[in-house]
Amino acid sequence: MTDSRRIRVLHTSDWHLGRTLHGRKRDDEFAAFLDWLIDTVELEAVEVLLIAGDIFDTSAPSHRAQALYYRFLSRIACSNCRHLVVIAGNHDSPSFLDAPKALLRELDVHVVGAVSQETGDEVLVLRDPEGRPELIVCAVPYLRDRDIRQSEAGETIEDKERKLIAGIREHYAEVAAAAESVRSDLGLRIPIVGMGHLFTAGGRTQDGDGVRELYVGSLAHLSADIFPECFDYLALGHLHVPQRVAGSETMRYSGSPLPMGFGESGQIKRLCLVDLSPGETRVSELEIPVFQTLERIRGTWETIESRLCELTADESRAWIEVVYEGETLIGDLRERLNEIAADTGLEILRIRNERLLAQSLETIRLDETLADLGPAEVFDRCLESQKIAADQRPDLVHCYRAILADLDDADPLARQ
């Protein structure tokens, strides 16, 4: 086989365009990130950009979120970046992403929203300006339950989990085999990059980051050995914390570019810059600037008051979550906080009064709405409030997760 030259790839994921934070729109943050990303692509001489799913926060994104996406695509097409590869995540609508794919392909934007009956449709051969193949990408989108498993009467939860894992493993094996066949036919030693949107075993999350269990049952956290060895690099999405898979340098989550909740407020966000050449993969990380400071302040009243005064003195414009953990009951916590934050650049978006919460689950939680809670937390509270016996809860939780998985699998645009 003839050797190929080095190629530079940038890996990102989990943009969640359109996401809000406790009622606050974040369009300015997303726009600032995308501006920075365009500049970074130019500065780092990136030739291929990979987006590993969850471009949007919902399957029916707002007009503003769509505008941000398409404006970015038009700008990247005019940059030095030759190819952009986009796969769908569990938050995305496959049919929405796929709708303009034929048009976008003319701009060297390659979109794989849904699994196709033809495995080869997920194998992309990217070419240099002279038309020579330079990279093969196995662009595997989020694999929905219905894509990889057939339901059978009388199945147990464990049966479903085993079939899910077997189905995902088989799908990756088929796509990788197709990619190796293509490379063999080309007679070139060009790298193969895999993409995916899933939850691997041992993956780290943060509280409040909105990362969902993708399938029913805990076994569906996938081990690293499901990924074929032919991948020179594996670009994953879904987990928002930048991390390696099983300690591997060449299997990575880039993480989300913005903190999705206050639990991520102290986290450094990164992108993965990958240099590929025959037999060698070199990965470095690029730190993403902070476009809107988030801060979680927790502790006694004295601790909270002191930190707010420090931020005010620094003329900070942070968005803040306050978690009061003092022993003394403070019924006018919001009034006190508002008084400190008045006429400053600070915005207190959420207040959690743990002293009141500890009194009773039935007590209405101060400044908390349904939007503040994840689906799993809502269900857990329902079980607690109804005093459901502990031995009955696992089956109910499994059923509830199955319903959530079915809802995630439903694509509203595909049904129209």
Secondary structure as the mmCIF struct_conf table of DSSP 4:
data_model
#
loop_
_struct_conf.conf_type_id
_struct_conf.id
_struct_conf.beg_label_comp_id
_struct_conf.beg_label_asym_id
_struct_conf.beg_label_seq_id
_struct_conf.end_label_comp_id
_struct_conf.end_label_asym_id
_struct_conf.end_label_seq_id
STRN STRN1 THR A 2 ASP A 3
STRN STRN2 ILE A 7 THR A 12
STRN STRN3 LEU A 17 LEU A 17
TURN_TY1_P TURN_TY1_P1 GLY A 18 GLY A 18
STRN STRN4 THR A 20 LEU A 21
TURN_TY1_P TURN_TY1_P2 HIS A 22 GLY A 23
STRN STRN5 ARG A 24 LYS A 25
HELX_RH_AL_P HELX_RH_AL_P1 ASP A 27 LEU A 43
TURN_TY1_P TURN_TY1_P3 GLU A 44 ALA A 45
STRN STRN6 VAL A 48 ALA A 52
BEND BEND1 GLY A 53 GLY A 53
STRN STRN7 PHE A 56 PHE A 56
BEND BEND2 ASP A 57 ALA A 60
HELX_RH_AL_P HELX_RH_AL_P2 HIS A 63 ALA A 77
TURN_TY1_P TURN_TY1_P4 CYS A 78 CYS A 78
BEND BEND3 SER A 79 ASN A 80
STRN STRN8 HIS A 83 ILE A 87
TURN_TY1_P TURN_TY1_P5 ASN A 90 HIS A 91
BEND BEND4 ASP A 92 ASP A 92
HELX_RH_AL_P HELX_RH_AL_P3 PRO A 94 ASP A 98
TURN_TY1_P TURN_TY1_P6 ALA A 99 PRO A 100
HELX_RH_AL_P HELX_RH_AL_P4 LYS A 101 ARG A 105
TURN_TY1_P TURN_TY1_P7 GLU A 106 ASP A 108
STRN STRN9 VAL A 109 VAL A 112
BEND BEND5 ALA A 114 ALA A 114
BEND BEND6 GLN A 117 GLU A 118
HELX_RH_3T_P HELX_RH_3T_P1 THR A 119 GLU A 122
STRN STRN10 VAL A 123 ARG A 127
TURN_TY1_P TURN_TY1_P8 PRO A 129 GLU A 130
BEND BEND7 GLY A 131 GLY A 131
STRN STRN11 PRO A 133 ALA A 139
HELX_RH_AL_P HELX_RH_AL_P5 ASP A 145 ILE A 148
TURN_TY1_P TURN_TY1_P9 ALA A 153 GLY A 154
HELX_RH_AL_P HELX_RH_AL_P6 ILE A 157 LEU A 186
TURN_TY1_P TURN_TY1_P10 GLY A 187 GLY A 187
STRN STRN12 LEU A 188 ARG A 189
STRN STRN13 ILE A 192 HIS A 197
STRN STRN14 THR A 200 THR A 200
TURN_TY1_P TURN_TY1_P11 ALA A 201 GLY A 202
TURN_TY1_P TURN_TY1_P12 ASP A 207 GLY A 208
BEND BEND8 ASP A 209 ASP A 209
HELX_LH_PP_P HELX_LH_PP_P1 VAL A 211 GLU A 213
BEND BEND9 TYR A 215 GLY A 217
HELX_RH_3T_P HELX_RH_3T_P2 SER A 218 ALA A 220
BEND BEND10 HIS A 221 HIS A 221
STRN STRN15 LEU A 222 LEU A 222
HELX_LH_PP_P HELX_LH_PP_P2 SER A 223 SER A 223
HELX_RH_3T_P HELX_RH_3T_P3 ALA A 224 ILE A 226
BEND BEND11 PHE A 227 PHE A 227
TURN_TY1_P TURN_TY1_P13 GLU A 229 CYS A 230
BEND BEND12 ASP A 232 ASP A 232
STRN STRN16 TYR A 233 GLY A 237
BEND BEND13 HIS A 238 HIS A 238
BEND BEND14 HIS A 240 VAL A 241
STRN STRN17 GLN A 243 ARG A 244
BEND BEND15 VAL A 245 VAL A 245
TURN_TY1_P TURN_TY1_P14 ALA A 246 GLY A 247
BEND BEND16 GLU A 249 THR A 250
STRN STRN18 MET A 251 TYR A 253
BEND BEND17 PRO A 257 LEU A 258
BEND BEND18 GLY A 261 GLY A 261
HELX_RH_3T_P HELX_RH_3T_P4 PHE A 262 GLU A 264
TURN_TY1_P TURN_TY1_P15 SER A 265 GLY A 266
HELX_LH_PP_P HELX_LH_PP_P3 GLN A 267 LYS A 269
STRN STRN19 ARG A 270 SER A 277
TURN_TY1_P TURN_TY1_P16 PRO A 278 GLY A 279
STRN STRN20 GLU A 280 GLU A 287
HELX_LH_PP_P HELX_LH_PP_P4 ILE A 288 VAL A 290
BEND BEND19 PHE A 291 GLN A 292
STRN STRN21 LEU A 294 GLY A 299
HELX_RH_AL_P HELX_RH_AL_P7 TRP A 301 ALA A 313
TURN_TY1_P TURN_TY1_P17 ASP A 314 GLU A 315
STRN STRN22 TRP A 319 TYR A 324
BEND BEND20 GLU A 327 THR A 328
TURN_TY1_P TURN_TY1_P18 GLY A 331 ASP A 332
HELX_RH_AL_P HELX_RH_AL_P8 LEU A 333 ALA A 341
TURN_TY1_P TURN_TY1_P19 ALA A 342 ASP A 343
BEND BEND21 THR A 344 GLY A 345
STRN STRN23 GLU A 347 ASN A 353
HELX_RH_AL_P HELX_RH_AL_P9 GLU A 354 LEU A 357
TURN_TY1_P TURN_TY1_P20 ALA A 358 GLN A 359
TURN_TY1_P TURN_TY1_P21 LEU A 361 GLU A 362
BEND BEND22 THR A 363 THR A 363
HELX_LH_PP_P HELX_LH_PP_P5 ILE A 364 ARG A 365
TURN_TY1_P TURN_TY1_P22 LEU A 366 ASP A 367
HELX_RH_3T_P HELX_RH_3T_P5 LEU A 370 ASP A 372
BEND BEND23 LEU A 373 LEU A 373
HELX_RH_AL_P HELX_RH_AL_P10 PRO A 375 SER A 385
TURN_TY1_P TURN_TY1_P23 GLN A 386 LYS A 387
HELX_RH_3T_P HELX_RH_3T_P6 ALA A 390 GLN A 392
HELX_RH_AL_P HELX_RH_AL_P11 ARG A 393 ASP A 409
TURN_TY1_P TURN_TY1_P24 PRO A 412 ARG A 415
#
